[in-house]
């Protein structure tokens, strides 16, 4: 598919022809999102490796404290407006204008509150130095609120090529140019602040330049009620997600030094930035848009959910297993020698990150069907379980911060199981179908973990960079081999069908197609199963 065609594949509500092309649109969107994810992960690794050597753990600790407030405020600045624009089957001009006005007003309100409350936050953490950092980050709320309408409309039209280019460009300029540049000049924690604000500003301006939605306020209440009604319930679910995702950081900020919090936050960031932010966003943005299109067609919704669950699990869980086993070399290569305490945290965060990303897909299903009350119930249960597990772990915190990370991993696993139960009930799926979708992922995760462990044992003593490179290659080869010999052949059929739909296999006798045959098996068998 032509790149411009991928962007403009769908405008407005799809008809019969649009439904027929939805699989191809979703597959194309996933391919662009995957490309964006790979580029962002590479850029993020370069940024993380650089600033982790230029700045001290204490400065990352200050940023982690400020982010506790900023990440919380983001849910109110966003108010689920982008998702509301995607989820509605019919969208009027007044509703677009209402979303735009609400986003700008909410962004201004959040920025003002952060400026007023910053000194109180410094007192709460017994660290007054965090107040000016928090005020600096608060500027980003204005740009974030403004950008929500453009983001929602681009997702609604499934213009994932444009979104991918914007994400990559904003990150490169904001973090690699501004952030690293200021860190080299000795700006300390302010280099982290400037990187965040610059990236947010660039995304907002770029999205508006591509899709110039109206900014004039609408003077009737009904469009605001329509947009904010769904968005408010969605934000409640996401606020609960935030509370669960940051309860551990808040606990450590209260009981440990900024330097220890910096170690904990760097380990968390190393895993969750590529998984929870980039990979999860790539999967859920496409999944939410595609599932929203067929929300009234239970048969297609069920088929799409099972396919996405199986394929995403096959990608995410082996990746997390590899990160867990390769933790010593990953930390030494990316973060450097001063981050030794982070090594024991990474395996727990890898398990937590995999379950978190997988949960997001089921959460997208609930949001596409507007089953927000059920999603909120799962989030409340997760939050209560996490709080209980952290309380149980606190008496053992003298043994290391890994006990808190283990509590986070256990809670994320239970949340994932809760969302699978929710998906079963929404789609009326047999339990066996849900568990069968995970067989390839379990099989591949075991193979990847064993391959990386064998390489680590065989090359013990080699430089960490060379060892990590060898482990990465071994993990990739093991994943391909596990897909080829997986006892569930349907996964190969599904993979081939999705790759073909996205136009990624190339000509019938091309190199890419021949390589796919090595991994996915014969064409006739795969096509027959893939189009069942």
NURO-274592 format. One record per residue (C-alpha): residue number from 1; x, y, z. Coordinates in steps of 0.02 Angstrom, whole numbers, plus 50000, padded with zeros to 5 digits. Example, Ala and Ser with C-alpha at 12.3 -4.5 7.8 and 13.67 -1.06 7.14 Angstrom:
<recs>
1; 50615; 49775; 50390 $
2; 50684; 49947; 50357 $
</recs>
This chain:
<recs>
1; 50000; 50000; 50000 $
2; 50062; 50175; 49959 $
3; 50110; 50277; 50112 $
4; 49986; 50412; 50072 $
5; 49854; 50280; 50047 $
6; 49890; 50214; 50219 $
7; 49859; 50386; 50289 $
8; 49703; 50424; 50192 $
9; 49630; 50250; 50190 $
10; 49477; 50298; 50285 $
11; 49385; 50461; 50311 $
12; 49220; 50466; 50402 $
13; 49113; 50317; 50443 $
14; 49160; 50164; 50341 $
15; 49033; 50084; 50227 $
16; 49032; 49909; 50158 $
17; 49190; 49937; 50057 $
18; 49274; 50014; 50209 $
19; 49232; 49862; 50313 $
20; 49307; 49749; 50182 $
21; 49468; 49847; 50191 $
22; 49475; 49864; 50380 $
23; 49595; 49719; 50404 $
24; 49715; 49793; 50276 $
25; 49700; 49966; 50357 $
26; 49733; 49895; 50529 $
27; 49880; 49792; 50466 $
28; 49952; 49944; 50377 $
29; 49928; 50047; 50535 $
30; 50017; 49914; 50636 $
31; 50161; 49913; 50513 $
32; 50183; 50101; 50527 $
33; 50163; 50093; 50715 $
34; 50291; 49953; 50722 $
35; 50413; 50056; 50620 $
36; 50384; 50204; 50736 $
37; 50408; 50093; 50888 $
38; 50574; 50025; 50825 $
39; 50637; 50199; 50783 $
40; 50581; 50269; 50951 $
41; 50659; 50124; 51048 $
42; 50825; 50150; 50958 $
43; 50817; 50338; 50989 $
44; 50767; 50310; 51169 $
45; 50911; 50190; 51199 $
46; 51032; 50319; 51129 $
47; 50956; 50455; 51237 $
48; 50951; 50347; 51394 $
49; 51129; 50286; 51372 $
50; 51191; 50465; 51350 $
51; 51099; 50557; 51489 $
52; 51123; 50414; 51613 $
53; 51310; 50446; 51599 $
54; 51297; 50637; 51602 $
55; 51177; 50656; 51749 $
56; 51175; 50592; 51927 $
57; 51046; 50472; 52004 $
58; 50986; 50615; 52116 $
59; 50934; 50718; 51964 $
60; 50833; 50572; 51896 $
61; 50757; 50555; 52069 $
62; 50697; 50736; 52062 $
63; 50623; 50704; 51890 $
64; 50535; 50548; 51953 $
65; 50456; 50645; 52097 $
66; 50396; 50783; 51979 $
67; 50329; 50655; 51857 $
68; 50217; 50581; 51992 $
69; 50117; 50743; 51985 $
70; 50136; 50776; 51799 $
71; 50078; 50603; 51746 $
72; 49928; 50620; 51860 $
73; 49884; 50790; 51787 $
74; 49898; 50723; 51610 $
75; 49739; 50622; 51630 $
76; 49641; 50781; 51667 $
77; 49727; 50880; 51528 $
78; 49682; 50742; 51406 $
79; 49512; 50698; 51482 $
80; 49496; 50554; 51359 $
81; 49454; 50679; 51221 $
82; 49559; 50594; 51086 $
83; 49479; 50425; 51123 $
84; 49306; 50502; 51125 $
85; 49335; 50570; 50948 $
86; 49387; 50396; 50890 $
87; 49252; 50295; 50978 $
88; 49099; 50392; 50915 $
89; 49022; 50314; 50761 $
90; 48956; 50483; 50700 $
91; 49050; 50646; 50732 $
92; 48985; 50824; 50705 $
93; 49082; 50985; 50679 $
94; 49016; 51053; 50844 $
95; 49085; 50901; 50936 $
96; 49256; 50930; 50858 $
97; 49251; 51113; 50911 $
98; 49194; 51064; 51086 $
99; 49338; 50941; 51103 $
100; 49462; 51074; 51047 $
101; 49397; 51205; 51168 $
102; 49389; 51082; 51314 $
103; 49567; 51024; 51282 $
104; 49640; 51200; 51284 $
105; 49542; 51251; 51441 $
106; 49589; 51092; 51534 $
107; 49772; 51114; 51487 $
108; 49773; 51292; 51556 $
109; 49688; 51236; 51717 $
110; 49811; 51095; 51746 $
111; 49960; 51210; 51716 $
112; 49892; 51336; 51840 $
113; 49859; 51206; 51975 $
114; 50033; 51132; 51958 $
115; 50113; 51304; 51979 $
116; 50009; 51336; 52136 $
117; 50036; 51166; 52215 $
118; 50221; 51142; 52174 $
119; 50286; 51202; 52345 $
120; 50165; 51085; 52435 $
121; 50229; 50938; 52331 $
122; 50407; 50981; 52381 $
123; 50354; 50977; 52563 $
124; 50265; 50810; 52541 $
125; 50425; 50727; 52478 $
126; 50538; 50827; 52597 $
127; 50629; 50889; 52441 $
128; 50599; 51075; 52406 $
129; 50710; 51064; 52250 $
130; 50571; 50973; 52159 $
131; 50454; 51126; 52156 $
132; 50539; 51225; 52015 $
133; 50561; 51064; 51915 $
134; 50375; 51030; 51930 $
135; 50331; 51206; 51876 $
136; 50440; 51189; 51723 $
137; 50358; 51026; 51673 $
138; 50186; 51104; 51703 $
139; 50204; 51209; 51545 $
140; 50183; 51050; 51442 $
141; 50000; 51036; 51497 $
142; 49948; 51181; 51385 $
143; 50022; 51099; 51230 $
144; 49954; 50929; 51279 $
145; 49775; 50990; 51297 $
146; 49784; 51080; 51130 $
147; 49850; 50924; 51041 $
148; 49712; 50805; 51095 $
149; 49591; 50851; 50955 $
150; 49718; 50831; 50816 $
151; 49777; 50667; 50891 $
152; 49600; 50597; 50901 $
153; 49555; 50648; 50724 $
154; 49714; 50574; 50651 $
155; 49681; 50410; 50742 $
156; 49499; 50411; 50687 $
157; 49555; 50425; 50506 $
158; 49687; 50290; 50541 $
159; 49825; 50405; 50479 $
160; 49959; 50311; 50573 $
161; 50096; 50356; 50450 $
162; 50078; 50539; 50496 $
163; 50069; 50499; 50682 $
164; 50226; 50392; 50669 $
165; 50324; 50529; 50581 $
166; 50267; 50658; 50710 $
167; 50314; 50547; 50857 $
168; 50488; 50510; 50790 $
169; 50523; 50690; 50739 $
170; 50464; 50762; 50905 $
171; 50568; 50638; 51004 $
172; 50727; 50664; 50903 $
173; 50718; 50855; 50916 $
174; 50654; 50862; 51095 $
175; 50760; 50729; 51177 $
176; 50913; 50695; 51068 $
177; 50943; 50875; 51014 $
178; 50877; 50985; 51155 $
179; 50890; 50862; 51300 $
180; 51062; 50791; 51262 $
181; 51127; 50961; 51206 $
182; 51080; 51043; 51372 $
183; 51147; 50895; 51471 $
184; 51315; 50915; 51383 $
185; 51312; 51100; 51431 $
186; 51288; 51054; 51615 $
187; 51103; 51098; 51633 $
188; 51073; 50949; 51747 $
189; 50892; 50907; 51783 $
190; 50834; 51053; 51675 $
191; 50893; 50960; 51521 $
192; 50762; 50826; 51562 $
193; 50628; 50959; 51587 $
194; 50669; 51049; 51424 $
195; 50667; 50885; 51327 $
196; 50491; 50844; 51387 $
197; 50417; 51016; 51356 $
198; 50498; 51034; 51184 $
199; 50438; 50864; 51125 $
200; 50259; 50900; 51181 $
201; 50259; 51070; 51094 $
202; 50324; 50998; 50930 $
203; 50191; 50861; 50929 $
204; 50051; 50987; 50958 $
205; 50109; 51108; 50822 $
206; 50145; 50971; 50696 $
207; 49977; 50885; 50719 $
208; 49885; 51048; 50696 $
209; 49986; 51090; 50541 $
210; 49933; 50924; 50461 $
211; 49750; 50928; 50513 $
212; 49689; 51106; 50544 $
213; 49536; 51072; 50650 $
214; 49427; 51222; 50702 $
215; 49479; 51315; 50861 $
216; 49324; 51426; 50877 $
217; 49226; 51380; 51035 $
218; 49050; 51310; 51020 $
219; 48921; 51397; 51131 $
220; 48803; 51250; 51158 $
221; 48822; 51130; 51305 $
222; 48769; 50969; 51220 $
223; 48930; 50940; 51117 $
224; 49034; 50964; 51275 $
225; 48926; 50839; 51368 $
226; 48943; 50712; 51228 $
227; 49133; 50728; 51217 $
228; 49170; 50745; 51401 $
229; 49044; 50615; 51459 $
230; 49136; 50470; 51379 $
231; 49304; 50552; 51412 $
232; 49270; 50576; 51597 $
233; 49228; 50393; 51625 $
234; 49380; 50344; 51522 $
235; 49490; 50460; 51623 $
236; 49430; 50381; 51785 $
237; 49490; 50211; 51723 $
238; 49656; 50287; 51669 $
239; 49679; 50381; 51834 $
240; 49661; 50216; 51924 $
241; 49790; 50145; 51804 $
242; 49904; 50291; 51848 $
243; 49882; 50265; 52035 $
244; 49927; 50083; 52016 $
245; 50074; 50122; 51902 $
246; 50148; 50250; 52022 $
247; 50103; 50187; 52195 $
248; 50271; 50099; 52206 $
249; 50367; 50255; 52155 $
250; 50270; 50359; 52282 $
251; 50310; 50232; 52418 $
252; 50497; 50233; 52379 $
253; 50498; 50423; 52367 $
254; 50433; 50426; 52546 $
255; 50549; 50295; 52622 $
256; 50711; 50309; 52521 $
257; 50835; 50440; 52463 $
258; 50823; 50528; 52293 $
259; 50976; 50428; 52238 $
260; 50889; 50262; 52275 $
261; 50731; 50325; 52193 $
262; 50838; 50369; 52042 $
263; 50903; 50189; 52033 $
264; 50725; 50121; 52045 $
265; 50654; 50243; 51918 $
266; 50795; 50211; 51792 $
267; 50765; 50023; 51799 $
268; 50578; 50051; 51780 $
269; 50607; 50175; 51637 $
270; 50726; 50057; 51548 $
271; 50589; 49926; 51535 $
272; 50427; 50024; 51533 $
273; 50478; 50162; 51413 $
274; 50496; 50046; 51263 $
275; 50360; 49926; 51322 $
276; 50231; 50031; 51413 $
277; 50247; 50190; 51311 $
278; 50303; 50147; 51135 $
279; 50253; 49966; 51104 $
280; 50091; 49980; 51202 $
281; 50044; 50140; 51112 $
282; 50082; 50063; 50943 $
283; 49970; 49914; 50979 $
284; 49826; 49999; 51069 $
285; 49810; 50150; 50955 $
286; 49781; 50037; 50806 $
287; 49679; 49910; 50904 $
288; 49563; 50041; 50978 $
289; 49530; 50122; 50809 $
290; 49500; 49955; 50723 $
291; 49393; 49879; 50861 $
292; 49289; 50039; 50874 $
293; 49246; 50023; 50689 $
294; 49169; 49849; 50716 $
295; 49104; 49874; 50894 $
296; 48927; 49822; 50842 $
297; 48983; 49668; 50745 $
298; 49019; 49541; 50882 $
299; 49084; 49406; 50764 $
300; 49214; 49519; 50685 $
301; 49255; 49597; 50853 $
302; 49286; 49426; 50928 $
303; 49395; 49372; 50783 $
304; 49495; 49534; 50784 $
305; 49523; 49529; 50972 $
306; 49586; 49349; 50972 $
307; 49701; 49383; 50826 $
308; 49775; 49540; 50906 $
309; 49792; 49454; 51075 $
310; 49885; 49305; 51003 $
311; 50002; 49408; 50893 $
312; 50041; 49541; 51024 $
313; 50075; 49409; 51157 $
314; 50192; 49321; 51036 $
315; 50290; 49483; 51017 $
316; 50284; 49552; 51193 $
317; 50313; 49405; 51310 $
318; 50468; 49334; 51222 $
319; 50540; 49510; 51219 $
320; 50510; 49526; 51406 $
321; 50584; 49354; 51441 $
322; 50740; 49406; 51345 $
323; 50755; 49570; 51442 $
324; 50740; 49477; 51607 $
325; 50877; 49352; 51567 $
326; 50992; 49483; 51488 $
327; 50967; 49609; 51630 $
328; 51150; 49622; 51687 $
329; 51215; 49657; 51512 $
330; 51067; 49769; 51468 $
331; 51095; 49882; 51619 $
332; 51284; 49886; 51598 $
333; 51270; 49930; 51413 $
334; 51128; 50056; 51416 $
335; 51143; 50138; 51587 $
336; 51324; 50114; 51635 $
337; 51423; 50053; 51785 $
338; 51346; 50172; 51914 $
339; 51176; 50086; 51899 $
340; 51218; 49916; 51974 $
341; 51068; 49910; 52095 $
342; 50951; 49921; 51945 $
343; 51003; 49748; 51883 $
344; 50900; 49656; 52014 $
345; 50745; 49759; 51971 $
346; 50741; 49735; 51783 $
347; 50679; 49552; 51781 $
348; 50530; 49597; 51890 $
349; 50490; 49749; 51785 $
350; 50505; 49643; 51627 $
351; 50367; 49528; 51691 $
352; 50263; 49677; 51746 $
353; 50290; 49766; 51580 $
354; 50236; 49617; 51476 $
355; 50076; 49596; 51575 $
356; 50044; 49784; 51569 $
357; 50057; 49792; 51379 $
358; 49949; 49637; 51359 $
359; 49818; 49711; 51476 $
360; 49807; 49868; 51370 $
361; 49736; 49770; 51224 $
362; 49592; 49703; 51327 $
363; 49568; 49876; 51399 $
364; 49555; 49944; 51221 $
365; 49419; 49815; 51187 $
366; 49321; 49877; 51338 $
367; 49342; 50058; 51283 $
368; 49290; 50020; 51104 $
369; 49130; 49940; 51168 $
370; 49107; 50079; 51299 $
371; 49115; 49947; 51436 $
372; 49201; 50074; 51547 $
373; 49117; 50025; 51711 $
374; 49187; 49849; 51696 $
375; 49358; 49918; 51653 $
376; 49351; 50030; 51806 $
377; 49306; 49880; 51914 $
378; 49461; 49787; 51853 $
379; 49569; 49940; 51887 $
380; 49499; 49961; 52063 $
381; 49536; 49778; 52100 $
382; 49713; 49798; 52033 $
383; 49743; 49952; 52139 $
384; 49683; 49866; 52298 $
385; 49788; 49711; 52264 $
386; 49943; 49815; 52226 $
387; 49922; 49918; 52385 $
388; 49905; 49759; 52487 $
389; 50058; 49679; 52407 $
390; 50164; 49835; 52435 $
391; 50112; 49840; 52617 $
392; 50163; 49658; 52634 $
393; 50330; 49695; 52550 $
394; 50376; 49849; 52653 $
395; 50440; 49753; 52806 $
396; 50563; 49664; 52691 $
397; 50623; 49823; 52601 $
398; 50788; 49815; 52696 $
399; 50833; 49669; 52582 $
400; 50823; 49784; 52431 $
401; 50699; 49876; 52322 $
402; 50671; 49716; 52222 $
403; 50534; 49665; 52345 $
404; 50431; 49816; 52290 $
405; 50465; 49774; 52108 $
406; 50407; 49595; 52140 $
407; 50245; 49661; 52214 $
408; 50218; 49766; 52057 $
409; 50247; 49614; 51945 $
410; 50124; 49506; 52042 $
411; 49990; 49642; 52036 $
412; 50013; 49668; 51848 $
413; 49995; 49481; 51817 $
414; 49832; 49478; 51915 $
415; 49768; 49631; 51822 $
416; 49803; 49545; 51656 $
417; 49703; 49394; 51712 $
418; 49563; 49510; 51765 $
419; 49557; 49592; 51594 $
420; 49554; 49422; 51509 $
421; 49401; 49378; 51612 $
422; 49322; 49544; 51561 $
423; 49357; 49509; 51377 $
424; 49281; 49335; 51392 $
425; 49120; 49408; 51461 $
426; 49108; 49552; 51337 $
427; 49135; 49437; 51187 $
428; 49056; 49279; 51261 $
429; 49214; 49179; 51226 $
430; 49250; 49004; 51291 $
431; 49396; 49003; 51413 $
432; 49488; 48877; 51305 $
433; 49494; 49000; 51158 $
434; 49574; 49133; 51268 $
435; 49708; 49017; 51339 $
436; 49745; 48940; 51169 $
437; 49787; 49114; 51104 $
438; 49931; 49118; 51230 $
439; 50010; 48949; 51190 $
440; 50127; 49017; 51054 $
441; 50186; 49158; 51169 $
442; 50226; 49039; 51313 $
443; 50317; 48920; 51196 $
444; 50418; 49061; 51117 $
445; 50458; 49146; 51284 $
446; 50535; 48986; 51350 $
447; 50638; 48963; 51192 $
448; 50703; 49143; 51192 $
449; 50748; 49137; 51377 $
450; 50844; 48974; 51358 $
451; 50938; 49036; 51204 $
452; 50993; 49198; 51288 $
453; 51042; 49106; 51449 $
454; 51149; 48986; 51347 $
455; 51238; 49128; 51257 $
456; 51268; 49220; 51422 $
457; 51344; 49063; 51498 $
458; 51451; 49024; 51345 $
459; 51520; 49202; 51328 $
460; 51544; 49245; 51512 $
461; 51685; 49370; 51529 $
462; 51657; 49455; 51361 $
463; 51624; 49644; 51357 $
464; 51443; 49683; 51401 $
465; 51411; 49770; 51234 $
466; 51468; 49618; 51134 $
467; 51375; 49501; 51250 $
468; 51213; 49599; 51234 $
469; 51229; 49600; 51045 $
470; 51255; 49411; 51043 $
471; 51108; 49386; 51161 $
472; 50997; 49494; 51051 $
473; 51040; 49394; 50895 $
474; 51015; 49229; 50986 $
475; 50846; 49287; 51052 $
476; 50787; 49342; 50879 $
477; 50840; 49177; 50800 $
478; 50758; 49079; 50940 $
479; 50595; 49175; 50917 $
480; 50594; 49138; 50729 $
481; 50630; 48953; 50761 $
482; 50493; 48942; 50894 $
483; 50367; 49017; 50773 $
484; 50419; 48891; 50641 $
485; 50399; 48738; 50754 $
486; 50259; 48804; 50865 $
487; 50130; 48667; 50902 $
488; 49991; 48792; 50861 $
489; 49999; 48814; 50670 $
490; 49861; 48945; 50669 $
491; 49984; 49076; 50731 $
492; 50088; 49057; 50573 $
493; 49932; 49074; 50467 $
494; 49880; 49231; 50559 $
495; 50053; 49307; 50545 $
496; 50062; 49277; 50359 $
497; 49887; 49346; 50330 $
498; 49925; 49506; 50427 $
499; 50092; 49532; 50341 $
500; 50012; 49505; 50171 $
501; 49869; 49625; 50214 $
502; 49996; 49759; 50259 $
503; 50089; 49731; 50095 $
504; 50250; 49685; 50186 $
505; 50287; 49519; 50100 $
506; 50333; 49596; 49933 $
507; 50329; 49506; 49763 $
508; 50284; 49322; 49755 $
509; 50465; 49271; 49720 $
510; 50550; 49410; 49816 $
511; 50676; 49392; 49956 $
512; 50556; 49446; 50093 $
513; 50426; 49319; 50042 $
514; 50555; 49179; 50035 $
515; 50616; 49228; 50208 $
516; 50437; 49225; 50271 $
517; 50416; 49049; 50201 $
518; 50562; 48990; 50307 $
519; 50476; 49051; 50465 $
520; 50291; 49033; 50423 $
521; 50286; 48875; 50319 $
522; 50208; 48837; 50150 $
523; 50099; 48965; 50065 $
524; 49949; 48854; 50031 $
525; 49932; 48794; 50209 $
526; 49955; 48966; 50284 $
527; 49834; 49053; 50166 $
528; 49702; 48920; 50194 $
529; 49711; 48938; 50382 $
530; 49737; 49125; 50383 $
531; 49575; 49160; 50289 $
532; 49470; 49038; 50385 $
</recs>
